[in-house]
Amino acid sequence: MRLCGQGRLKAALIDLKTERNRRIPNPDQIIIAGAGIAGLTLALALSAKGFQVQIFEQSATLAEIGAGLQLSPNATRLLGRLGVLDQLKNSYVEPQAICLHDGISGERLLHLPVGEQAQQRWGAPYIVCHRADLQNALLNKARSEPNIAIQLQSAVTQHNSDENGTLVRVQYHDRIEEHRGALLVGADGVWSNTRNATSDLDRARYTGTIAWRSSVAVDELPNDFAALMPGGTNVVAWTGANAHLVAYPIRSGQMINFVAVAPDRQSARRDTGAPETPSQDFIREFGNWHKGLQDAMRAGLPWTPWRLFEMPKCRFQIENRLVLVGDAAHAMTPYAAQGAAMAIEDACALAGTLGKDNATWQPALAAFAHNRNKRIAAVVRRGALNHLAYHAKGPIALARNIIMRNRPAEKFMSDLDWLYGYDAEAS
Ligand SMILES: Cc1cc2nc3c(=O)[nH]c(=O)nc-3n(C[C@H](O)[C@H](O)[C@H](O)COP(=O)(O)OP(=O)(O)OC[C@H]3O[C@@H](n4cnc5c(N)ncnc54)[C@H](O)[C@@H]3O)c2cc1C
């Protein structure tokens, strides 16, 4: 049975209303703005080192409908160490391969084995899961840690930091609270107030592209879709001129998560709201694609649009005692499927850098920012390359197809060693 409308929303909702508001009144605590993937991972990594952590999260509930995530070994090795991978085990899928196909003919261009081979080569699994499942696993683990306090419906609105610490103002219902910490970490996502409060920083900019997302129960897909996604357990990306489509299993393989990336035809409207284009219209963008793929897209109606923004400049350290992680530091396009992975890496690298004596933090934070800047720049370059390859047209697409068909899979795998083999805690 297909989960739709409210059912799907309910399934993806993590009800945080029951969260007890524990508070740790301690000027040595580390304050985190945002309980997303970056904020919760950071809290767990800091708590493992004995730090007291206070998270402020503006929402009462965290929800994202129909959104899947690919998590590569550079992220799962860190989640494994934090004990989060075990909690996710019942819901994630370990695909056997990552495949690239032609969107018009459906022909397979590339087959990269992951599964057992990813574990052997990069030392951790390549997995796909629902974002809400990951967030739930992180949240459950954080709730079980006595060093971590989470206060909901609490937006961090202002902060002042100097070399001794940071004073944070939090809007809690109709009052403003003040909290002191040794460090404020902005893990508050692409619209980061922590980043934007410092006026000279560049804000996220619109890329003119929309990611359309949908999840469909396997038994609601057209019968011939199985031939286009053999085995049903691989990550498959279909390429086309200016657009691509990705599909992979989530929720223990009961559903297929789809992401279709295409230009925003109403790009004159560059606000942050939902695009005006009705969901069924965007499928016209794929009008010359393989019929089986168009039928699968229709089975996924209505799709949820997600405008793609990116940070023009990656920034980690803003002031002495103010650091950014995750999308707040470097929101990026999803072509390398690394945004959440980088948030997890940032969190573990930051926790690994902080010693107990906060007099040592300044050089440590500067080194953290330097290392992470280099890593993020390399990942952003990889995303730009994937973008070119996925959306190529004409002779460039023909050349791409020849290379993909003929280059040994081992060469593609070794090209990924720097990305998937990376250990953010050891670097
Ligand atoms: C279409 C698409 C596909 C993607 N696919 C992948 C993928 O396959 N693999 C991958 O690794 N990544 C992927 N990503 C990227 C990934 O989803 C993000 O990079 C990741 O979720 C960022 O996590 P975050 O914790 O930094 O931010 P968020 O998840 O946005 O969390 C920020 C949190 O801060 C809270 N907040 C905001 N402002 C305040 C405030 N002032 N005070 C307190 N709290 C606040 C918010 O409510 C939220 O809970 C994809 C992204 C898109 C758009």
The ligand as a MOL file (V3000), in Angstrom:
LIG
                    3D

  0  0  0     0  0            999 V3000
M  V30 BEGIN CTAB
M  V30 COUNTS 53 58 0 0 0
M  V30 BEGIN ATOM
M  V30 1 C 17.5590 17.1260 -3.0710 0
M  V30 2 C 18.6290 16.8960 -2.0480 0
M  V30 3 C 19.2120 15.6290 -1.9550 0
M  V30 4 C 20.2320 15.4100 -1.0190 0
M  V30 5 N 20.8100 14.1810 -0.9690 0
M  V30 6 C 21.8490 13.9720 -0.1330 0
M  V30 7 C 22.4910 12.6980 -0.0820 0
M  V30 8 O 22.0910 11.7590 -0.7730 0
M  V30 9 N 23.5500 12.5320 0.7720 0
M  V30 10 C 24.0090 13.5570 1.5630 0
M  V30 11 O 25.0090 13.3620 2.3040 0
M  V30 12 N 23.3990 14.7780 1.5550 0
M  V30 13 C 22.3410 15.0010 0.7300 0
M  V30 14 N 21.7160 16.2260 0.7260 0
M  V30 15 C 22.1900 17.3090 1.6180 0
M  V30 16 C 21.6850 17.1800 3.0620 0
M  V30 17 O 20.2790 16.9820 3.1100 0
M  V30 18 C 22.0580 18.4380 3.8710 0
M  V30 19 O 23.3750 18.8320 3.5500 0
M  V30 20 C 21.9930 18.1770 5.3660 0
M  V30 21 O 20.6770 17.8150 5.7320 0
M  V30 22 C 22.4450 19.4110 6.1570 0
M  V30 23 O 22.3280 19.1520 7.5430 0
M  V30 24 P 22.4400 20.3580 8.5850 0
M  V30 25 O 22.3130 19.7250 9.9260 0
M  V30 26 O 23.6420 21.1870 8.2990 0
M  V30 27 O 21.1920 21.3020 8.3030 0
M  V30 28 P 19.6420 21.0280 8.5360 0
M  V30 29 O 19.3400 19.5870 8.3360 0
M  V30 30 O 18.9310 22.0290 7.6790 0
M  V30 31 O 19.3870 21.3660 10.0730 0
M  V30 32 C 19.3690 22.6810 10.5760 0
M  V30 33 C 18.5290 22.6860 11.8520 0
M  V30 34 O 18.6600 23.9720 12.4750 0
M  V30 35 C 17.3880 24.4300 12.8970 0
M  V30 36 N 17.4600 25.8960 12.9740 0
M  V30 37 C 17.4830 26.7770 11.9440 0
M  V30 38 N 17.6160 28.0340 12.4100 0
M  V30 39 C 17.6880 27.9420 13.7610 0
M  V30 40 C 17.8410 28.8900 14.8080 0
M  V30 41 N 17.9670 30.2120 14.5370 0
M  V30 42 N 17.8710 28.4590 16.0820 0
M  V30 43 C 17.7530 27.1330 16.3690 0
M  V30 44 N 17.5790 26.1750 15.4240 0
M  V30 45 C 17.5760 26.5850 14.1310 0
M  V30 46 C 16.4400 23.8910 11.8450 0
M  V30 47 O 15.1020 23.8350 12.3170 0
M  V30 48 C 17.0370 22.5000 11.5890 0
M  V30 49 O 16.5140 21.5480 12.4880 0
M  V30 50 C 20.6690 16.4740 -0.1740 0
M  V30 51 C 20.0620 17.7270 -0.2510 0
M  V30 52 C 19.0480 17.9310 -1.1750 0
M  V30 53 C 18.4090 19.2930 -1.2570 0
M  V30 END ATOM
M  V30 BEGIN BOND
M  V30 1 1 1 2
M  V30 2 1 2 3
M  V30 3 2 2 52
M  V30 4 2 3 4
M  V30 5 1 4 5
M  V30 6 1 4 50
M  V30 7 2 5 6
M  V30 8 1 6 7
M  V30 9 1 6 13
M  V30 10 2 7 8
M  V30 11 1 7 9
M  V30 12 1 9 10
M  V30 13 2 10 11
M  V30 14 1 10 12
M  V30 15 2 12 13
M  V30 16 1 13 14
M  V30 17 1 14 15
M  V30 18 1 14 50
M  V30 19 1 15 16
M  V30 20 1 16 17
M  V30 21 1 16 18
M  V30 22 1 18 19
M  V30 23 1 18 20
M  V30 24 1 20 21
M  V30 25 1 20 22
M  V30 26 1 22 23
M  V30 27 1 23 24
M  V30 28 2 24 25
M  V30 29 1 24 26
M  V30 30 1 24 27
M  V30 31 1 27 28
M  V30 32 2 28 29
M  V30 33 1 28 30
M  V30 34 1 28 31
M  V30 35 1 31 32
M  V30 36 1 32 33
M  V30 37 1 33 34
M  V30 38 1 33 48
M  V30 39 1 34 35
M  V30 40 1 35 36
M  V30 41 1 35 46
M  V30 42 1 36 37
M  V30 43 1 36 45
M  V30 44 2 37 38
M  V30 45 1 38 39
M  V30 46 1 39 40
M  V30 47 2 39 45
M  V30 48 1 40 41
M  V30 49 2 40 42
M  V30 50 1 42 43
M  V30 51 2 43 44
M  V30 52 1 44 45
M  V30 53 1 46 47
M  V30 54 1 46 48
M  V30 55 1 48 49
M  V30 56 2 50 51
M  V30 57 1 51 52
M  V30 58 1 52 53
M  V30 END BOND
M  V30 END CTAB
M  END
